[in-house]
């Protein structure tokens, strides 16, 4: 967790440090290989839960029924990209960080690491409409430089976001704005699927710096999304003891669609 110390106040209580925001972190230097080593070199129960949840969502859609989808803040995690490959003819991996984009391009151009094969086998087990081979699924993916602030709004039929909005800022207000921008990636009526780490404070990967995060729970996610979505379904997943200790208490998984008429809520 990030420090809370402030300037000397002459013996009184120290003022809390200002919440760090997304723009305060150097995402170009995200520790991709430490992150993969800690989280994705083996298939953890929490990953299986996300894959099962997402597959149930994608199985409701006709094969190739979505012209283009976007994975917001894709990072080096390939399984959300795999899961979309039956329903979506093109999958844009929107990624602001140079390190994340470099890893994604290496996986698309040179073949995915063997450690991703068990993830894809599970994806196909839940959704047989996926291509028989992982490389065929990833052939639908296009790496796009950018973030939720710069990406055009309303251009996709489906948007996915996996461990992003709550893992890049310590500000609850900015978390809410990021979620609203996520909703607006799809046109009205467009589909949304997401996963959030629950209760996670700012965290460290490997021996590197502390990265900003905002602890959320099911009600916090519901409060942000309910005014802007329809058919909102939230699923709580318990803490996975096989993961490194990041201070989280599980996950919140989301399915919804963007409201087709103007709803409440400010601009963001």
N, C-alpha and C positions, 0 to 999 in steps of 0.2 A: 504494500500500500504506500502511496506517496506520503511524504512528510506533511505535518500540519504546523510546523513551527513558523513563527513570524518575526518581525523586527522586535528589538528590545523596547518594552513599554514602561521601563522604569520600575520593574518589580511586579506589575500587574499581570494578568493573564495575557499570553501571547495571542495576537490576532491570527485567525486561521489563514493558511495560505489560500490564494485564489485558486478556484477550480481550473485545472488545466483543460484546454479544449483541443479539439481535433487538430487544429492548425499549429499547436505548440509541439507536436511530436514529429520526428523526422521519419516519415513512413518509407522514404527511399532506402533507409537502413534497417528496415524490419528484418529480424534475425531468422530468415526463412529456414535454414537448415536446422537450427536449434528447435524451432517451432515444429518442424516435421518430425524430428527425432523424439520430442516429448509427446507428440499427439497423434501422428499419423503413420508411423512405421509399422503399427499393428492396428487391427480393427478392435476398437474398444466398445463396450456395451452402449455407451452414449451415442457413438456413431451409428451403431445398428438401429438404435431407436429413431434417430433422425432419418435414416434411409427408409425405415419402415413407414414412418409418418409421411415422408415426401412421396414414396412410391404409391401409397394409398391415394394421395392427391392426384398424381400424374395418371394413374390408371383410370380416373374418371374422365380423362380427355381422350379424344380420338388420336391415333398415331398421326404425326405430322400436322395436327390441327392448329398449332400456334405458329404463325409465320416467323416471329422472332421473340426471344426472351432475353432477359438480362440478369446476370448474377452480380449484385451490387457489392463492391469491395471484395472481389473474388479471392484475393490472396493466393496462397499456394495450395488451398484445399480443392482437390479435384472432384470429390464425390458429389457435391451439388451440381456440378457441370455434367457429370455422367448421368445423374438421375433425370435430367431434363431432356435427354437426347431422343427419347421415343416420341414425346409430344411436340417438341420444338424443332422446327427445320433449321433454325440458326440460334445459337446461344452466344450472347455477347458477355465476355468476362470483363467487367468494368473494374479497373484496378488503378489506384492513384500512385502506388509505390513502385519505384524502379526495380527493387529486388523481387517483389511479387510478380511483376510483368516478366522479368527475365526467367524466373522459374517456370511460369506458365508456358512461355514460348519454347523453352527447352523440352517440356513435356509434349507439346504439340508437334514440334519439328523433329525431335529425336526419338520419340517413343516414351511412353510413361514409365516411371520407375516400377519395378516388379512388385513393390509393396502395395501398389494400388489395385492389383488384380483381385485380392480378396474383397475389397470394397465393391468392385464392379460385379463380381460373382454374386454378392448379396443383392446389389441393385437389380440384376437380371432375375434372381430368384423371386423377388417381389414383383417385378415388372417384365414379363417375358417379351413384351413388345420392343424392348431395347435391342440394338444390334448384337449379334453374337460375340463380337470382339470389341474390346475397349478402344482400340485405335479408331474403329468406325464411329463409335459414339463421340470421341473427342474431335473427329474431323468436322463436326458441326460447330465447334467452338471457335470464336474469333476474339483475340485479346484486344481490348479497347482501353487506351489511356484516358483516365479521367476519374471523377468522383461524383457523389450525389449532388454537389453544388453546381458542377459544370455540365452534367449530362442533360441533354434535351428532355423535356417532360412530355409524357403522353405518347411516346413512340413505340411502346411495346404492348403485346397482348398478355404478357406474364412477366413478373419480376420475382426474383428470389434474393434473400439476404441471409447470410449464415454467420452469426457471431460477429457482427459489425457495429451497429449503432451503439450498443452498450459497451463496446470494447475499445472505443477511440476517444472518449471524452469523459471528464468527471462532472460535467454540467448536465443536470436534468433537463434544463431548457433546450440545450443543444441536442441531447438525445431525442427529445420530442420533435425537434425540427428535422433531424435526420430521418426519423421514421415517416414524417409527412412527405419529405422529398422521395423517400422510397415508394410510398403509395402513388405519388404522382409520376413515377416512371411509366406506369401503365395508363392507357386511355380509360375513360369511365367504363365500368363493367369489366375491366381487365383483372387478371387473377394475381394473387399474392401468396407466397409461401415463405416462411422465415423460421429461423432458430435463434434464440437468445440465451446466453449464459445468465443464470439467475443468481442474484446476490453477490456477484463478483466485484470486489474492490479493485483498485489499480493493482497491476500484477507485473511480474518479472518473467521473462523467457530466458532460460539458461543463466548466464552470469551478466547479462546485459542490463540496460537501464530499466527503470520502472515505466510501464506504459499506462496511459490513463484509461479508466473504466468507470462506469456508473452502475451501481447495484440496482437491479430491477427484479420485480416479481410479477406474478400473473396479473395482478390488479393494475400495476403500473403500465404493463403492455396493453391491457384492455383500455385503460383510460386514454392512452395516446391514439389507439387505432379505431376505437368504436365510433367516434364522430365522422370518420372518413371512409368507412368500409361497410360492407354488407356481408351477411353469412359468415361472420367472424367466429372462428372456432379456435380455442386455445387448449393446449395439452401440456400438463406439467410432467416433467421427467425427473426422477430423483437423482441425487448426486452420484457420480460414478467414482467409486473408490480406486479404480485402476488408473485414473488420470493423475498427473502431478497435482500437488496441492496449490491451487490458485485462489482459494478462499471462497469459491462458489458453493452453492447448495443445489445444483442441478441445472435444468434447462426449462425454457418455455418455448413451445412450438406453436406456430401460427398458420392458419389457412383463412383466406378471406378473398373478397373482391372489392375493387374500388367503387365507391358509391356512384350511381348513375345520375343522381341529381345533386345539386349543391347542398352540402351539409354544413353544420356549424364548424367553427374552428378558424383561427387566424391564419394569416399567411406565414410561410416559413420556408 
